[in-house]
């Protein structure tokens, strides 16, 4: 991960390093702005020149986004994050002057250190930190539930998704949204059970719902409730 940069004639942009990337990927994200994905080890000093070669496209994409009322916004950074699913509130603080972008985390507090006061850098750290907390809290919790009901996923993944709380692949891989940490515990537990139930029934057949109802008697009520949880997520999330 590299801090966002603002250069003459170039808009502010966020840079992410992805080991799976084979080329530079430019994307204009609503409410966020220009994001640049680069392969691992890419020489970032080359970016200004490469971006200027695409500047006509970048400027047009940003103008179109502004015209739709979805231009970049600067969200308010939190001073605390309520991990409601695990009934814990983590205090948040920010430091500048660090030689690298990193966080220092313990159970009840986290410090995000960046070279400067870039909001984009801090947002990216918050997102990565939340996924790390998902691996710390959601995966062990899901494993406990899996053992309780006698189902065993092959693999767990933690992601940060905009429209899906979780999924289960045909190969038995469970993908869980780190945002589950931010919703009430009964709702998060329901999602974990829902995805675990797909290990047995990889569909939404009557047998699936019958089994889920056995595991969670309030399944129907929670299934209706879970959609409303999206509205209550903090504004700093993507």
C-alpha positions as CSV (number, residue, x, y, z in Angstrom):
1,X,0.0,0.0,0.0
2,X,1.2,3.5,-0.9
3,X,0.0,6.8,0.3
4,X,-2.2,8.8,-2.1
5,X,-0.5,11.5,-4.1
6,X,-1.5,14.9,-5.5
7,X,0.5,16.2,-8.4
8,X,0.2,19.2,-10.8
9,X,-2.6,18.5,-13.3
10,X,-3.4,15.2,-11.7
11,X,-6.3,14.6,-9.3
12,X,-5.6,13.0,-5.9
13,X,-5.5,9.2,-6.2
14,X,-5.3,6.1,-4.0
15,X,-2.7,3.4,-4.7
16,X,-3.2,-0.2,-3.8
17,X,-0.7,-3.0,-4.4
18,X,-2.1,-6.3,-5.4
19,X,0.2,-9.4,-5.8
20,X,-2.3,-10.9,-8.3
21,X,-2.3,-7.8,-10.5
22,X,-0.4,-8.2,-13.8
23,X,-0.8,-4.6,-15.0
24,X,-1.9,-1.2,-13.7
25,X,-5.6,-0.9,-13.2
26,X,-7.3,2.5,-13.1
27,X,-10.8,2.8,-11.6
28,X,-12.9,5.8,-10.7
29,X,-15.0,4.8,-7.7
30,X,-18.1,6.7,-6.7
31,X,-17.6,8.9,-3.6
32,X,-14.0,7.9,-3.5
33,X,-12.3,9.1,-6.7
34,X,-9.4,7.7,-8.7
35,X,-7.9,4.5,-7.4
36,X,-4.8,2.8,-9.0
37,X,-4.0,-0.8,-8.5
38,X,-0.4,-1.8,-9.2
39,X,1.5,-5.2,-9.2
40,X,3.5,-6.1,-6.2
41,X,6.9,-4.4,-6.3
42,X,5.9,-1.9,-9.0
43,X,8.1,1.3,-9.2
44,X,5.6,3.9,-8.1
45,X,7.8,6.8,-9.3
46,X,6.6,5.8,-12.8
47,X,3.0,6.5,-11.9
48,X,2.8,10.2,-12.7
49,X,4.0,9.7,-16.2
50,X,1.7,6.8,-16.8
51,X,-1.3,8.6,-15.4
52,X,-0.7,11.6,-17.5
53,X,-0.9,9.3,-20.6
54,X,-4.4,8.5,-19.4
55,X,-5.3,11.9,-18.1
56,X,-8.0,12.6,-20.8
57,X,-9.8,9.4,-19.7
58,X,-9.3,10.2,-16.0
59,X,-10.6,13.7,-16.3
60,X,-13.7,12.6,-18.3
61,X,-14.5,9.8,-15.9
62,X,-14.3,12.1,-12.9
63,X,-16.4,14.8,-14.6
64,X,-19.1,12.1,-15.5
65,X,-19.1,11.0,-11.9
66,X,-19.4,14.5,-10.6
67,X,-22.3,15.1,-13.0
68,X,-24.1,12.1,-11.5
69,X,-23.7,13.6,-8.0
70,X,-21.3,10.9,-7.0
71,X,-18.1,12.9,-6.8
72,X,-15.3,12.3,-4.3
73,X,-16.2,13.1,-0.7
74,X,-14.0,13.3,2.3
75,X,-15.5,11.2,5.0
76,X,-15.1,11.9,8.7
77,X,-12.5,9.5,10.3
78,X,-13.8,7.7,13.4
79,X,-12.3,8.1,16.8
80,X,-13.8,4.7,17.8
81,X,-15.1,1.7,16.0
82,X,-18.0,-0.3,17.6
83,X,-17.4,-4.0,16.8
84,X,-20.9,-4.8,17.9
85,X,-20.8,-8.4,16.7
86,X,-18.1,-9.2,19.3
87,X,-19.4,-6.7,21.8
88,X,-16.2,-4.6,21.9
89,X,-15.5,-0.9,21.1
90,X,-12.0,-0.1,19.9
91,X,-10.7,3.5,20.3
92,X,-8.9,4.9,17.3
93,X,-6.1,7.4,17.1
94,X,-3.9,8.7,14.3
95,X,-0.2,9.6,14.0
96,X,1.8,11.4,11.3
97,X,5.5,11.4,10.5
98,X,5.8,7.6,10.2
99,X,8.3,6.3,7.7
100,X,5.7,3.8,6.5
101,X,2.0,3.3,6.6
102,X,1.0,0.9,9.3
103,X,-1.2,0.2,12.3
104,X,-0.6,-0.8,15.9
105,X,-3.4,-2.8,17.4
106,X,-4.3,-4.3,20.7
107,X,-7.6,-5.5,22.1
108,X,-9.2,-2.1,22.8
109,X,-7.3,0.5,20.8
110,X,-5.6,0.9,17.5
111,X,-3.2,3.6,16.2
112,X,-2.9,4.3,12.5
113,X,0.5,5.7,11.5
114,X,1.0,7.4,8.2
115,X,3.7,9.7,6.7
116,X,1.3,12.6,6.6
117,X,-2.4,13.4,7.4
118,X,-3.8,11.9,4.2
119,X,-7.4,10.9,4.8
120,X,-7.2,8.4,1.9
121,X,-4.2,6.6,3.6
122,X,-6.0,6.4,6.8
123,X,-9.2,5.1,5.2
124,X,-7.2,2.3,3.5
125,X,-5.6,1.4,6.8
126,X,-9.0,1.3,8.4
127,X,-10.3,-1.0,5.7
128,X,-7.3,-3.4,6.0
129,X,-7.4,-3.3,9.8
130,X,-11.1,-4.3,9.7
131,X,-10.4,-7.3,7.5
132,X,-7.6,-8.3,9.9
133,X,-10.0,-8.0,12.8
134,X,-12.4,-10.2,10.8
135,X,-9.8,-12.9,10.6
136,X,-9.2,-12.5,14.3
137,X,-12.8,-12.6,15.4
138,X,-15.1,-13.9,12.7
139,X,-13.1,-17.0,11.5
140,X,-12.7,-18.5,15.1
141,X,-16.4,-17.8,15.8
142,X,-17.5,-19.5,12.6
143,X,-15.2,-22.5,13.3
144,X,-16.9,-22.9,16.7
145,X,-20.3,-22.8,15.2
146,X,-19.2,-25.2,12.4
147,X,-17.9,-27.7,15.0
148,X,-21.2,-27.3,17.0
149,X,-23.3,-28.3,14.1
150,X,-20.9,-30.8,12.5
151,X,-20.1,-29.0,9.3
152,X,-16.6,-28.2,8.2
153,X,-15.7,-25.6,5.5
154,X,-12.6,-26.2,3.5
155,X,-11.4,-22.6,3.8
156,X,-12.3,-19.2,5.1
157,X,-11.8,-15.8,3.5
158,X,-12.5,-12.3,4.8
159,X,-13.4,-9.6,2.4
160,X,-14.9,-6.1,2.4
161,X,-17.9,-6.2,0.1
162,X,-20.6,-3.7,-0.7
163,X,-23.7,-5.9,-1.3
164,X,-23.1,-9.4,0.2
165,X,-22.6,-10.4,3.8
166,X,-21.2,-13.8,3.0
167,X,-21.1,-16.6,0.5
168,X,-20.2,-20.3,0.3
169,X,-18.6,-21.8,-2.8
170,X,-19.3,-25.2,-4.2
171,X,-15.9,-26.3,-3.0
172,X,-16.7,-25.4,0.6
173,X,-14.9,-22.0,0.9
174,X,-16.7,-19.5,3.1
175,X,-16.3,-15.8,2.3
176,X,-17.3,-13.5,5.1
177,X,-17.7,-9.7,4.9
178,X,-15.6,-8.0,7.5
179,X,-18.5,-5.5,7.9
180,X,-20.3,-8.3,9.9
181,X,-18.2,-7.1,12.9
182,X,-20.2,-3.8,12.9
183,X,-23.7,-5.2,13.1
184,X,-25.5,-6.6,16.1
185,X,-24.3,-10.0,17.3
186,X,-27.5,-12.0,16.6
187,X,-27.5,-10.7,13.0
188,X,-23.9,-11.6,12.5
189,X,-24.4,-15.0,14.0
190,X,-27.3,-15.6,11.6
191,X,-25.1,-14.8,8.6
192,X,-22.5,-17.3,9.8
193,X,-25.1,-20.0,10.3
194,X,-26.7,-19.2,6.9
195,X,-23.4,-19.7,5.1
196,X,-22.5,-22.8,7.1
197,X,-25.9,-24.3,6.2
198,X,-24.8,-24.0,2.5
199,X,-22.1,-26.6,3.2
200,X,-25.0,-29.1,3.6
201,X,-27.4,-27.6,1.1
202,X,-25.7,-25.4,-1.6
203,X,-29.0,-23.7,-2.5
204,X,-32.0,-22.1,-1.0
205,X,-34.3,-25.1,-1.2
206,X,-36.9,-25.9,1.5
207,X,-34.4,-28.3,3.0
208,X,-31.9,-25.5,3.4
209,X,-34.4,-23.3,5.2
210,X,-35.7,-26.2,7.4
211,X,-32.1,-26.9,8.5
212,X,-31.4,-23.3,9.1
213,X,-34.5,-23.0,11.2
214,X,-33.4,-25.9,13.3
215,X,-30.0,-24.2,13.9
216,X,-31.6,-20.8,14.5
217,X,-35.3,-20.6,15.4
218,X,-35.4,-16.9,14.7
219,X,-34.0,-17.4,11.2
220,X,-36.9,-15.9,9.3
221,X,-37.0,-12.8,11.5
222,X,-33.2,-12.3,11.2
223,X,-33.3,-12.9,7.5
224,X,-35.7,-9.9,7.1
225,X,-33.7,-7.8,9.6
226,X,-30.2,-8.3,8.1
227,X,-30.9,-6.2,5.0
228,X,-31.6,-3.2,7.1
229,X,-28.2,-3.4,8.7
230,X,-26.5,-2.0,5.6
231,X,-28.1,1.4,6.4
232,X,-26.5,1.6,9.8
233,X,-22.9,1.0,8.6
234,X,-20.4,3.9,9.2
235,X,-19.9,6.4,6.4
236,X,-16.2,5.8,6.2
237,X,-16.6,2.3,4.8
238,X,-16.4,1.7,1.0
